[in-house]
Amino acid sequence: MLKGRNLIAPNDFTVEELLEVLELAGDVFRNPQNYLDVCKGKLLASLFYEPSTRTKNSFDSAMLRLGGQVIGFSDPQTTSTTKGESLADSAKVVSQYADVIAVRHPKEGAAYLMSKYADCPVINAGDGGHQHPTQTLTDLLTIQQRLGRLNDLVIGVCGDLLFGRTIHSLVSCMSRFENIRFLFISPEELKMPEYIKDDLTRKGVPFTEMRDLAQAIPQVDVLYMSRVQQERFVDVDEYLRLRDCYILDRAKLEAAKENMIVMHPLPRVNEIAVDVDADPRAAYFDQVKFGMYVRMALIMKLLGLR
């Protein structure tokens, strides 16, 4: 049972529990009319201490489509944080109003801290460069729906592997499934953190680090692109030097498998050319759609509703 639980990192749930959420999300996707009033009378507190378009709108839409309501903010300057209120106190206060909290924060560990003090379930909607578990659930549902499996895959992740919280969560989670191999495609300055590579080595999950995107494309079943995140850089010149290091276009896709899928957590800058959008292998707009359904399923599970 997931009722009353928190989701701070993907590994908070067992593989079986993840599959439970995906199964329910798939049913919501196929039969949305069956879930219109499931959360009637329930409140989601949507607390976004960092800018977001897709994730906040996805959470808000999920709760509204379930018949619930949403409170919260998208600008911390309008909150008591400006008066010095701690995250612990904010969690305690907000959980007196809401039935479930979704929080995004620029500092790693913020969602975990809030979960220790809140009197309702807390969902991590992204904490700094650390984890983004609901994006990972979105990614799993997308892969499952598009490829029909979560095992026996070669997954290439490309771009900002150092700060990319969506990529960190995806790699950590997918390493728990059978016969998974990773290709880590990045410049030297944005390589995958050592702690993630060490974890894969302990689990016996194979990975290869490489610089050449064109070399990786023919090998992969899933190509997960990511933007170089300007907000994670102190040195603007360093960002400008690295931001265009990988650009996927239709010409590069000619070498890819016919049923390979291209994913991206969005927003993109120019790491995926717009001419890729019409390719049937482009799955990143599907991710947006599936993200709402998987968050609907997660909210229901954490509230013990069906």
C-alpha positions as CSV (number, residue, x, y, z in Angstrom):
1,M,0.0,0.0,0.0
2,L,1.3,3.4,-0.9
3,K,-1.3,5.4,1.1
4,G,0.4,8.0,3.3
5,R,3.8,7.5,1.8
6,N,6.2,10.2,0.5
7,L,8.0,10.1,-2.9
8,I,11.3,11.9,-2.6
9,A,13.4,9.7,-4.9
10,P,12.4,6.9,-7.3
11,N,14.0,4.3,-5.2
12,D,11.6,5.1,-2.4
13,F,9.2,2.7,-4.2
14,T,9.9,-0.9,-5.0
15,V,9.8,-2.0,-8.6
16,E,6.5,-3.7,-7.9
17,E,5.1,-0.4,-6.5
18,L,6.4,1.6,-9.5
19,L,4.6,-0.9,-11.8
20,E,1.4,-0.4,-9.7
21,V,1.5,3.3,-10.3
22,L,2.2,2.8,-14.0
23,E,-0.7,0.3,-14.3
24,L,-3.1,2.7,-12.8
25,A,-1.7,5.6,-15.0
26,G,-2.3,3.5,-18.0
27,D,-5.9,2.9,-17.0
28,V,-6.4,6.6,-16.4
29,F,-5.0,7.3,-19.8
30,R,-7.4,4.8,-21.5
31,N,-10.5,5.6,-19.3
32,P,-10.2,9.2,-17.9
33,Q,-14.0,9.4,-17.5
34,N,-13.8,6.9,-14.7
35,Y,-11.7,9.2,-12.5
36,L,-13.4,12.5,-12.7
37,D,-14.5,12.8,-9.1
38,V,-12.0,10.5,-7.3
39,C,-10.4,13.4,-5.4
40,K,-13.5,15.5,-4.8
41,G,-13.0,17.4,-1.6
42,K,-9.2,16.9,-1.6
43,L,-6.5,19.7,-1.8
44,L,-3.1,19.6,-3.4
45,A,-0.6,22.2,-2.2
46,S,1.6,23.0,-5.2
47,L,4.7,24.7,-3.7
48,F,7.2,25.9,-6.3
49,Y,10.2,27.7,-4.9
50,E,11.8,27.5,-8.4
51,P,10.4,28.4,-11.8
52,S,8.5,25.6,-13.6
53,T,5.9,25.4,-16.4
54,R,5.4,21.8,-17.3
55,T,5.8,20.2,-13.8
56,K,3.6,22.7,-12.0
57,N,0.9,22.7,-14.6
58,S,1.0,18.9,-14.8
59,F,0.5,18.5,-11.1
60,D,-2.3,21.2,-11.0
61,S,-4.0,19.6,-14.0
62,A,-3.7,16.2,-12.5
63,M,-5.5,17.2,-9.3
64,L,-8.2,19.3,-11.1
65,R,-8.9,16.4,-13.5
66,L,-9.5,14.1,-10.5
67,G,-12.1,16.6,-9.2
68,G,-9.8,18.0,-6.5
69,Q,-8.6,21.5,-5.9
70,V,-5.2,23.2,-5.8
71,I,-3.6,25.8,-3.5
72,G,0.0,27.1,-3.5
73,F,2.4,29.4,-5.2
74,S,5.0,29.6,-8.0
75,D,6.9,32.6,-6.6
76,P,8.5,32.2,-3.2
77,Q,8.8,36.0,-2.9
78,T,5.0,36.0,-2.2
79,T,5.4,33.7,0.8
80,S,6.5,33.8,4.4
81,T,9.9,32.5,3.3
82,T,10.8,36.2,2.8
83,K,10.1,36.7,6.5
84,G,12.5,34.0,7.5
85,E,10.0,31.1,7.9
86,S,11.9,27.7,7.8
87,L,11.0,24.9,5.4
88,A,10.1,22.8,8.4
89,D,7.5,25.3,9.6
90,S,6.2,25.9,6.1
91,A,5.6,22.1,5.7
92,K,3.9,21.9,9.1
93,V,1.6,24.9,8.3
94,V,0.7,23.9,4.7
95,S,-0.1,20.3,5.7
96,Q,-2.8,21.6,8.0
97,Y,-4.7,22.8,4.9
98,A,-3.7,20.3,2.2
99,D,-4.1,16.5,1.8
100,V,-0.9,16.2,-0.3
101,I,2.1,18.5,-1.1
102,A,4.1,18.7,-4.3
103,V,7.3,20.8,-3.7
104,R,10.0,22.0,-6.1
105,H,13.1,23.7,-4.6
106,P,16.5,24.8,-5.8
107,K,18.3,23.1,-2.9
108,E,19.0,19.4,-2.8
109,G,17.3,17.7,0.1
110,A,14.6,20.3,0.6
111,A,11.7,17.9,-0.3
112,Y,13.1,15.3,2.1
113,L,13.3,17.9,4.9
114,M,9.7,19.0,4.3
115,S,8.6,15.3,4.4
116,K,9.9,15.0,7.9
117,Y,7.7,17.7,9.2
118,A,4.5,17.6,7.0
119,D,1.4,15.8,8.3
120,C,0.5,14.6,4.8
121,P,2.3,12.9,1.9
122,V,5.1,15.0,0.2
123,I,6.0,14.6,-3.5
124,N,9.4,15.8,-4.6
125,A,8.8,17.8,-7.8
126,G,12.5,18.4,-8.3
127,D,15.2,19.4,-5.8
128,G,18.2,21.2,-7.3
129,G,20.4,18.9,-9.3
130,H,19.4,15.9,-7.2
131,Q,16.2,14.0,-8.0
132,H,13.0,14.4,-10.0
133,P,11.0,11.2,-9.3
134,T,7.7,12.1,-11.0
135,Q,9.6,12.9,-14.2
136,T,11.1,9.5,-13.9
137,L,7.6,7.9,-13.5
138,T,6.6,9.9,-16.6
139,D,9.6,8.6,-18.5
140,L,8.9,5.0,-17.4
141,L,5.3,5.3,-18.6
142,T,6.4,6.8,-21.9
143,I,8.9,4.0,-22.5
144,Q,6.4,1.3,-21.5
145,Q,3.7,2.8,-23.7
146,R,5.9,3.4,-26.8
147,L,8.2,0.3,-26.7
148,G,6.0,-2.1,-24.7
149,R,8.7,-3.0,-22.2
150,L,11.0,-1.7,-19.4
151,N,13.6,-4.6,-19.7
152,D,16.2,-5.4,-22.4
153,L,17.0,-1.8,-23.4
154,V,20.0,0.2,-24.4
155,I,19.5,3.7,-23.1
156,G,21.6,6.7,-24.2
157,V,21.5,9.8,-22.1
158,C,23.0,12.9,-23.7
159,G,24.0,16.4,-22.7
160,D,24.2,17.7,-19.1
161,L,24.8,14.6,-17.1
162,L,26.4,16.4,-14.2
163,F,23.5,18.6,-13.1
164,G,20.6,16.8,-14.9
165,R,18.3,15.7,-12.1
166,T,15.9,14.0,-14.5
167,I,18.7,11.9,-15.9
168,H,20.1,11.0,-12.4
169,S,16.6,9.8,-11.4
170,L,16.1,7.9,-14.7
171,V,19.4,6.1,-14.6
172,S,19.0,5.1,-10.9
173,C,15.5,3.8,-11.5
174,M,16.0,2.0,-14.8
175,S,19.1,0.2,-13.4
176,R,16.7,-1.8,-11.3
177,F,15.1,-3.5,-14.4
178,E,16.6,-6.5,-16.2
179,N,19.2,-6.3,-19.0
180,I,19.7,-2.6,-19.1
181,R,22.8,-1.0,-20.6
182,F,23.6,2.8,-20.6
183,L,25.5,5.0,-22.9
184,F,26.6,8.3,-21.2
185,I,27.2,10.9,-23.9
186,S,28.6,14.2,-22.6
187,P,31.5,16.6,-22.7
188,E,34.2,16.0,-20.1
189,E,32.9,19.0,-18.0
190,L,29.4,17.6,-17.7
191,K,30.1,13.9,-17.1
192,M,27.9,11.7,-15.0
193,P,28.6,12.0,-11.2
194,E,30.9,9.4,-9.8
195,Y,28.4,8.3,-7.2
196,I,25.9,7.2,-9.9
197,K,28.6,5.3,-11.8
198,D,29.8,3.7,-8.6
199,D,26.2,2.5,-7.9
200,L,25.9,1.0,-11.4
201,T,29.2,-0.8,-10.9
202,R,28.0,-2.3,-7.6
203,K,24.8,-3.5,-9.3
204,G,26.7,-4.9,-12.2
205,V,24.9,-2.7,-14.7
206,P,27.0,-2.0,-17.8
207,F,27.7,1.6,-19.0
208,T,29.9,3.3,-21.5
209,E,31.1,6.9,-21.4
210,M,31.5,8.6,-24.7
211,R,31.7,12.0,-26.4
212,D,30.3,11.2,-29.9
213,L,26.5,11.4,-30.3
214,A,26.6,10.0,-33.8
215,Q,28.4,6.9,-32.6
216,A,25.8,6.2,-30.0
217,I,22.6,6.7,-32.1
218,P,22.6,3.4,-34.0
219,Q,23.0,1.5,-30.7
220,V,20.2,2.8,-28.6
221,D,16.5,2.0,-28.0
222,V,16.0,5.2,-26.1
223,L,17.8,8.4,-26.6
224,Y,17.2,10.8,-23.8
225,M,18.4,14.4,-24.6
226,S,18.8,17.1,-22.1
227,R,19.6,20.8,-22.2
228,V,22.7,22.4,-20.7
229,Q,21.1,24.2,-17.8
230,Q,22.2,27.9,-17.6
231,E,20.8,28.2,-14.1
232,R,23.3,25.6,-12.8
233,F,26.4,27.6,-14.0
234,V,28.3,30.3,-12.1
235,D,30.4,31.1,-15.1
236,V,28.3,32.4,-18.0
237,D,31.2,31.9,-20.5
238,E,31.4,28.3,-19.5
239,Y,27.7,27.8,-20.2
240,L,28.0,29.5,-23.6
241,R,30.9,27.3,-24.6
242,L,29.0,24.1,-23.7
243,R,25.4,24.8,-24.5
244,D,25.5,23.7,-28.2
245,C,27.8,20.7,-27.7
246,Y,25.0,18.3,-28.9
247,I,22.3,19.0,-31.4
248,L,20.0,16.2,-32.6
249,D,18.5,16.7,-36.1
250,R,16.8,14.6,-38.8
251,A,20.1,13.9,-40.5
252,K,21.6,12.3,-37.4
253,L,18.4,10.2,-36.9
254,E,18.8,8.5,-40.2
255,A,21.3,6.1,-38.5
256,A,18.8,5.2,-35.7
257,K,16.7,2.1,-35.3
258,E,13.2,2.4,-36.7
259,N,11.5,1.9,-33.4
260,M,13.9,3.9,-31.3
261,I,12.4,6.8,-29.3
262,V,13.7,10.3,-28.6
263,M,12.9,11.7,-25.2
264,H,13.5,15.0,-23.5
265,P,12.1,16.4,-20.1
266,L,11.7,19.9,-21.7
267,P,12.1,22.8,-22.0
268,R,14.5,22.4,-24.9
269,V,16.7,25.2,-26.2
270,N,18.2,24.0,-29.4
271,E,19.6,20.5,-28.5
272,I,16.7,18.9,-30.6
273,A,16.1,20.6,-33.9
274,V,12.5,21.3,-34.7
275,D,12.7,19.1,-37.8
276,V,12.8,16.1,-35.4
277,D,9.3,16.9,-34.1
278,A,7.6,15.3,-37.1
279,D,9.6,12.1,-36.9
280,P,7.5,9.2,-35.4
281,R,10.4,8.4,-33.1
282,A,10.0,11.8,-31.3
283,A,8.3,11.0,-27.9
284,Y,8.9,14.2,-25.9
285,F,5.5,15.6,-26.4
286,D,4.0,12.3,-25.4
287,Q,6.0,12.6,-22.2
288,V,4.1,15.8,-21.3
289,K,0.8,14.0,-21.8
290,F,1.8,10.9,-19.9
291,G,3.2,13.1,-17.1
292,M,-0.2,14.3,-16.2
293,Y,-1.7,10.8,-16.1
294,V,1.1,9.4,-14.0
295,R,0.7,12.2,-11.5
296,M,-3.0,11.5,-11.4
297,A,-2.2,7.9,-10.5
298,L,0.4,8.8,-7.9
299,I,-1.9,11.3,-6.1
300,M,-4.6,8.6,-5.9
301,K,-2.2,6.0,-4.6
302,L,-0.7,8.3,-1.9
303,L,-4.2,9.3,-0.8
304,G,-5.5,5.7,-0.8
305,L,-8.2,6.6,-3.4
306,R,-9.3,4.6,-6.4
